[in-house]
């Protein structure tokens, strides 16, 4: 599975790095404190673009709560 396309988005105040993979699935990384030492990342994977983003944001929320 190789990335075919990459996009950077901003959603709900978070940076989203979205990859479309060679098998037409999506992998999303939701990032808080982008490009700092305090960076926190949530990951989501799905067959649908919006679902991958939603899962990444949910994972980021959990990761943020766990680090506080």
Secondary structure by P-SEA (a helix, b strand, c coil): ccccbbbbbbccccccccccccccbbbbbbbccccccbbbbbbbbcccaaaaaaaaaaaaaaaaaaac
